[in-house]
Amino acid sequence: MPFSIATWNINSVRLRMPLVERLLVEQAPDVLCLQETKVPDELFPEKAFRKLGYQHIAFHGQKGYHGVATVARRPIAIVEKRRFCEIEDCRHLSVTVRAGGKAILLHNFYVPAGGDEPDPVINRKFKHKLDFVAEMNAIRAEHDEVSGSILVGDLNIAPLEHDVWSHKQLLKVVSHTPVETENFEAMRLAGDWVDLMRLNVPYEQKLYTWWSYRAQDWQASDRGRRLDHVWSSPNLVPSFAGYEILRPARGWQRPSDHVPVIARFDLD
């Protein structure tokens, strides 16, 4: 049974609702996980999603900043809205959804960006990011014969050499510094998570999901980073049917600087 999940840092869901509608009409994922929704729960545009057939909606938002939401064409149940680092900034939401006879625990994350200076002593935002990733060690890829786990979102770290346009030039740039990438990979391995986007992709192949607004011509310069991720528990790997990075969405009108990633599964 085909099952698809899209993840997208939308950078304001109300501002970019026409782009979300386009994605849902053209791609029709079973589940859409949004990050940086920037809207309090009471103002989340539920009607627009329901009109498109996404009747099942969960959100964890606040005014003007951060926020995550998960919408689906099939029933979902909220499991947790976890608070990290004792800060109420709406960066996590987990739900359960059934697919192919399995109960899938789906985590939707928006990891802090970390500011500009990669020094936790002088930059509290960077310290917050490192502390947040450390706490993510508690998020494990729970699974058994009738269940599995998937983790998606804007994790704001490009962990591998070819997840950035220039490994050498970005080693001192937040999102690709050694302290971030090493802690990130250690956290992923500790939780027994599988990086699905790199599963069958050559290590040398560049993978990007984000292109800066600062670039005069993002497409020509192509200075991207892979900040958006799709992970799963090991037992779902045989069902993984591939993914698509919707690069053209970066060129849509008034785009987010991130593009959607759609992961597909064949679940019996």
C-alpha positions as CSV (number, residue, x, y, z in Angstrom):
1,M,0.0,0.0,0.0
2,P,1.6,3.3,-1.0
3,F,2.1,5.8,1.8
4,S,3.8,9.2,1.4
5,I,5.0,11.9,3.8
6,A,6.0,15.4,2.8
7,T,8.1,17.7,5.1
8,W,8.5,21.4,4.5
9,N,9.8,24.4,6.4
10,I,7.2,26.8,5.0
11,N,8.4,30.0,6.7
12,S,4.8,31.2,7.6
13,V,1.9,28.9,6.7
14,R,-0.6,31.8,6.3
15,L,1.7,33.8,4.1
16,R,2.5,30.9,1.9
17,M,-0.8,29.0,2.0
18,P,-1.1,29.2,-1.8
19,L,2.2,27.3,-2.1
20,V,1.0,24.7,0.3
21,E,-2.2,24.3,-1.6
22,R,-0.2,23.8,-4.8
23,L,1.9,21.1,-3.2
24,L,-1.2,19.3,-1.9
25,V,-3.0,19.4,-5.2
26,E,0.0,18.4,-7.3
27,Q,1.6,15.8,-5.0
28,A,-1.2,14.7,-2.7
29,P,1.0,13.3,0.1
30,D,-0.9,11.3,2.7
31,V,0.7,13.4,5.4
32,L,2.3,16.8,5.4
33,C,4.6,18.0,8.2
34,L,5.2,21.7,8.3
35,Q,7.8,23.6,10.2
36,E,8.2,27.3,11.1
37,T,4.4,27.8,10.7
38,K,4.6,31.1,12.7
39,V,1.0,31.1,13.8
40,P,-0.8,30.5,17.1
41,D,-3.0,27.5,17.3
42,E,-6.2,29.5,17.3
43,L,-5.3,31.1,13.9
44,F,-4.1,28.0,12.1
45,P,-5.8,27.9,8.7
46,E,-7.6,24.6,9.3
47,K,-10.4,25.4,6.8
48,A,-8.0,25.6,3.9
49,F,-6.6,22.2,4.6
50,R,-10.0,20.6,5.2
51,K,-11.2,22.0,1.8
52,L,-8.3,20.1,0.2
53,G,-9.2,16.8,1.9
54,Y,-6.8,17.0,4.8
55,Q,-9.3,16.6,7.6
56,H,-6.9,15.4,10.3
57,I,-4.9,18.3,11.7
58,A,-2.5,18.7,14.6
59,F,-0.5,21.8,15.4
60,H,1.9,23.2,18.0
61,G,2.3,26.9,17.3
62,Q,2.9,30.4,18.6
63,K,2.6,33.9,17.4
64,G,5.3,35.0,14.9
65,Y,7.9,32.4,15.5
66,H,8.7,28.7,15.2
67,G,5.8,26.3,15.2
68,V,5.1,22.8,13.7
69,A,2.0,21.3,12.2
70,T,1.0,17.8,10.8
71,V,-2.0,17.4,8.5
72,A,-3.2,14.2,7.0
73,R,-5.8,12.6,4.8
74,R,-6.1,9.7,7.3
75,P,-6.7,9.8,11.0
76,I,-3.8,10.8,13.3
77,A,-3.6,11.0,17.1
78,I,-1.4,13.5,19.0
79,V,1.1,11.7,21.1
80,E,3.2,14.5,22.4
81,K,4.2,18.2,22.1
82,R,7.6,18.0,23.8
83,R,9.3,21.0,25.4
84,F,13.0,21.1,24.9
85,C,15.6,23.0,27.0
86,E,12.8,24.2,29.3
87,I,11.8,26.7,26.6
88,E,8.3,27.0,25.3
89,D,9.0,27.6,21.6
90,C,6.9,25.0,19.8
91,R,9.5,22.9,18.0
92,H,8.2,19.4,18.2
93,L,5.0,17.4,17.6
94,S,4.5,13.7,17.4
95,V,1.5,11.8,16.2
96,T,0.5,8.3,15.3
97,V,-0.8,7.3,11.9
98,R,-1.7,3.9,10.6
99,A,-0.2,2.7,7.3
100,G,-0.1,-0.8,5.9
101,G,-1.3,-2.4,9.1
102,K,1.4,-0.7,11.2
103,A,1.1,2.1,13.8
104,I,3.7,4.7,12.8
105,L,5.0,7.1,15.4
106,L,5.7,10.3,13.4
107,H,7.9,13.0,14.8
108,N,7.9,16.5,13.3
109,F,10.9,18.7,14.4
110,Y,12.1,22.2,13.9
111,V,15.6,22.4,15.4
112,P,16.9,25.9,16.4
113,A,19.0,27.6,13.6
114,G,21.6,28.6,16.1
115,G,22.4,32.2,15.0
116,D,25.5,33.3,13.2
117,E,28.4,32.8,15.6
118,P,29.4,29.1,16.2
119,D,30.5,29.7,19.8
120,P,28.2,28.6,22.6
121,V,30.0,30.8,25.1
122,I,29.2,34.1,23.3
123,N,26.1,33.0,21.4
124,R,23.2,31.8,23.4
125,K,21.3,30.7,20.3
126,F,24.1,28.4,19.3
127,K,24.2,27.0,22.9
128,H,20.5,26.4,22.7
129,K,20.9,24.5,19.4
130,L,23.6,22.2,20.9
131,D,21.5,21.6,24.0
132,F,18.5,20.9,21.9
133,V,20.3,18.3,19.8
134,A,21.6,16.7,23.0
135,E,18.1,16.3,24.3
136,M,17.1,14.7,21.1
137,N,19.1,11.7,22.2
138,A,16.0,10.7,24.1
139,I,14.0,10.4,20.9
140,R,14.4,6.8,19.9
141,A,13.3,4.9,16.8
142,E,10.7,2.8,18.6
143,H,9.5,-0.2,16.6
144,D,8.3,-3.8,16.8
145,E,6.4,-6.2,14.5
146,V,3.4,-4.0,14.3
147,S,4.8,-0.5,14.7
148,G,7.6,1.8,13.4
149,S,8.9,5.3,13.7
150,I,9.6,8.1,11.3
151,L,11.3,11.4,12.1
152,V,11.1,14.4,9.7
153,G,11.7,18.1,9.7
154,D,14.0,21.0,9.4
155,L,16.8,19.8,11.6
156,N,19.0,22.8,10.6
157,I,22.2,20.8,10.3
158,A,23.8,19.5,7.1
159,P,25.8,16.6,8.6
160,L,27.8,15.2,5.7
161,E,30.5,16.7,3.5
162,H,28.3,16.7,0.4
163,D,25.3,18.0,2.1
164,V,26.7,21.5,1.5
165,W,28.0,23.3,-1.5
166,S,31.5,23.6,0.0
167,H,32.6,21.5,2.9
168,K,35.8,23.5,3.3
169,Q,34.2,26.9,3.2
170,L,31.4,26.0,5.6
171,L,33.3,24.3,8.4
172,K,33.1,27.5,10.4
173,V,29.5,28.4,9.4
174,V,26.6,27.4,11.6
175,S,24.8,24.3,10.4
176,H,28.0,22.5,9.3
177,T,30.5,23.1,12.0
178,P,32.2,19.9,13.4
179,V,30.6,20.3,16.8
180,E,27.2,20.3,15.2
181,T,27.7,17.5,12.7
182,E,29.4,15.2,15.1
183,N,26.8,15.6,17.8
184,F,24.0,15.3,15.2
185,E,25.3,12.0,13.8
186,A,26.0,10.7,17.3
187,M,22.4,11.5,18.3
188,R,21.0,9.8,15.1
189,L,23.0,6.7,15.8
190,A,22.1,6.6,19.5
191,G,18.4,6.7,18.6
192,D,18.9,3.9,16.0
193,W,17.6,6.1,13.2
194,V,18.3,5.5,9.5
195,D,19.0,8.5,7.3
196,L,16.7,7.5,4.4
197,M,17.8,10.3,2.1
198,R,21.3,9.0,2.0
199,L,20.3,5.3,2.0
200,N,20.8,4.7,-1.7
201,V,22.5,7.9,-2.8
202,P,26.2,7.9,-3.5
203,Y,28.2,9.8,-0.8
204,E,29.7,12.1,-3.4
205,Q,26.4,13.2,-4.7
206,K,25.4,16.7,-3.6
207,L,22.0,16.9,-1.8
208,Y,20.4,20.2,-0.9
209,T,17.0,21.2,0.4
210,W,17.7,24.9,1.3
211,W,19.0,27.9,-0.7
212,S,19.6,31.2,1.0
213,Y,17.5,34.3,0.3
214,R,20.7,36.2,0.3
215,A,21.8,34.7,-3.1
216,Q,21.1,37.1,-6.0
217,D,20.4,34.0,-8.2
218,W,20.0,31.0,-6.0
219,Q,19.7,28.6,-9.0
220,A,22.8,29.8,-10.8
221,S,25.0,29.9,-7.7
222,D,23.5,26.6,-6.3
223,R,25.0,27.2,-2.9
224,G,22.6,24.9,-1.0
225,R,22.6,22.8,2.1
226,R,20.6,19.7,3.2
227,L,18.9,20.9,6.3
228,D,15.7,18.9,6.0
229,H,15.7,15.2,6.8
230,V,13.7,12.0,6.7
231,W,14.7,9.2,9.1
232,S,13.0,6.0,10.1
233,S,13.3,3.0,12.4
234,P,15.3,0.1,10.8
235,N,12.2,-2.1,10.3
236,L,10.7,0.4,7.8
237,V,13.8,0.5,5.5
238,P,12.6,-2.5,3.4
239,S,9.3,-0.6,2.8
240,F,11.1,2.7,1.8
241,A,10.3,3.3,-1.9
242,G,12.4,6.5,-2.4
243,Y,12.0,10.2,-2.1
244,E,11.9,13.4,-4.1
245,I,13.3,16.9,-3.3
246,L,11.0,19.3,-5.0
247,R,13.7,21.8,-6.1
248,P,11.4,23.7,-8.5
249,A,9.4,24.9,-5.4
250,R,12.3,27.2,-4.6
251,G,11.4,29.2,-7.7
252,W,7.7,29.5,-7.0
253,Q,6.3,32.9,-6.3
254,R,7.2,34.2,-2.8
255,P,8.9,30.9,-1.9
256,S,10.3,29.6,1.3
257,D,14.0,29.2,1.3
258,H,13.4,25.5,2.0
259,V,11.8,23.1,-0.5
260,P,9.5,20.1,0.2
261,V,10.9,16.6,0.6
262,I,8.4,13.7,-0.1
263,A,9.2,10.2,1.1
264,R,7.3,7.2,-0.1
265,F,6.8,3.8,1.4
266,D,5.3,0.5,0.2
267,L,3.7,-0.8,3.3
268,D,2.0,-4.2,3.1
